[in-house]
Amino acid sequence: MHTDFFAWLEQHKGREYDLHNDHINPAFVKMLKTIGFDKGYVRGEGAYLWDADGNKYLDLLTGWGVFALGRNHPKVRAILQQLLTRDLPNLVRMDCSLLSGLVAEMLTKHTSENLSRVYFCNSGTETIETALKFSRCATGRQGVVYCDHAFHGLTTGSLSLNGSDFFRSRFGDLMPGAQMVPFNDLEALEKALSTKQAAAFVIEPVQGKTCEVVADGYLAEAQSLCRKYGTLLVVDEVQCGLGRTGKWFAYQHWPEVEPDIVCVAKALSGGYVPVGAVITRPRIMDCVFDSMERCVVHSNTFGQNDMAMAAALASLYVIEEDKLVENAAIVGERTIKRLREISRGCPFVSEVRGKGLMFGIDFARPKENFKLKMAWDMLHKLNFGVFGQMVVIPLLQKHRILTQVAGFHIEVIKFLPPMTVSQEDMDWFLNAMEEVLTDTQRFPGAAWDTVTGLAKRTIRM
Ligand SMILES: Cc1ncc(COP(=O)(O)O)c(C=O)c1O
């Protein structure tokens, strides 16, 4: 390899799709090419991506929420660059690093006093695995209650709490004792908890797959039920945490709520280095690490590494200094309000929902308009869940806005702008949405032709 890394990389330009097809995931390459998302982006900065022809795109996918600070944030980069100039004694293992201590101090500054301990790991799913083990250890119970449509990651434990058969099927038996309840249903929750088998109730205050938000009062009541039946309340803020919803943690929208365990990841990385953190009460941690002998009974090799900790520390400073929580609240609220207004004119939109800069649009069969009902039925007979592509594809091809349908067999498109996003960029998005939603109502028309063709092709894939 050349010492000039970019010159070396340049020699391989244009091979990305072939390499992925040969060595990584050919089905993914096929999907990208089928919907025309094989753009080969060459640059990312802030809320934008650029392709090789210099076209600028607004990124509302943000690497599934990782680029909450925007891409390549200069303040985070500056810290990481400084870090790399020193021969630091990274990951000594038989010592305590100052950096991870500082990240823990800064993270817990934004939670209540009782949530003062932090366990560091490398991803969102690992935070959930940790929460499951901590809960089981602290309660001596096996069971876990989770919600319909939940998404907590795809390793075996977190997959056991996935509210969609699509992700679980064909992977065999998962963790025993996991029980699903409908989202926002307190009666069902009480029934599940009253058996006193559940170590934890795990919930996303804003669901990543559906953008459903917990109803006002729900989390506080769920917390009371958890206390009543001896279950720990685990809040998964991997996606909605660290300011995205307009509060440092989404559960803080409801002041009476104080979970037992809070999981964060994604935004904490600054988009640079994978990281996850589990914030919890001392009494829970102390059940796990209750002697010198057991002081690393739950651990990982790369957790607390200097690069991840520096990225986390810099990211937390940026969120504070640049007032990104406030920006998410203001820009998010205005955008959701305007998207609701625009959507009122489109009979396919069943709901616009979310909080702050985590929001989605849900589509359903129109209640009126015979022609559009027929069009919907025809498309769904061919292929369920393709309708969203009628929005996502023109958003990218015509308006240069990157989005994605939120999940398989659900008609939701989720938007995750960076928390740095401006009102102007959200207007770019809102104007585009107005046009795209209008086009969905032109049947027969070009948008329907595209998506019908796609539905036919995906059947044959
Ligand atoms: C709410 C939630 N929990 C957990 C995870 C899993 O995180 P990771 O992909 O980093 O393992 C995700 C990922 O999207 C998520 O949205």
The ligand as an ORCA input file, in Angstrom:
! r2SCAN-3c Opt
* xyz 0 1
  C     -33.624      1.829     19.396
  C     -32.460      1.018     18.946
  N     -31.886      0.168     19.806
  C     -30.830     -0.572     19.456
  C     -30.298     -0.499     18.193
  C     -29.121     -1.347     17.807
  O     -27.989     -0.556     17.620
  P     -26.748     -1.083     16.787
  O     -27.154     -1.177     15.363
  O     -25.665     -0.071     17.053
  O     -26.396     -2.406     17.338
  C     -30.866      0.367     17.270
  C     -30.330      0.451     15.898
  O     -30.876      1.014     15.000
  C     -31.970      1.155     17.649
  O     -32.566      1.985     16.799
*
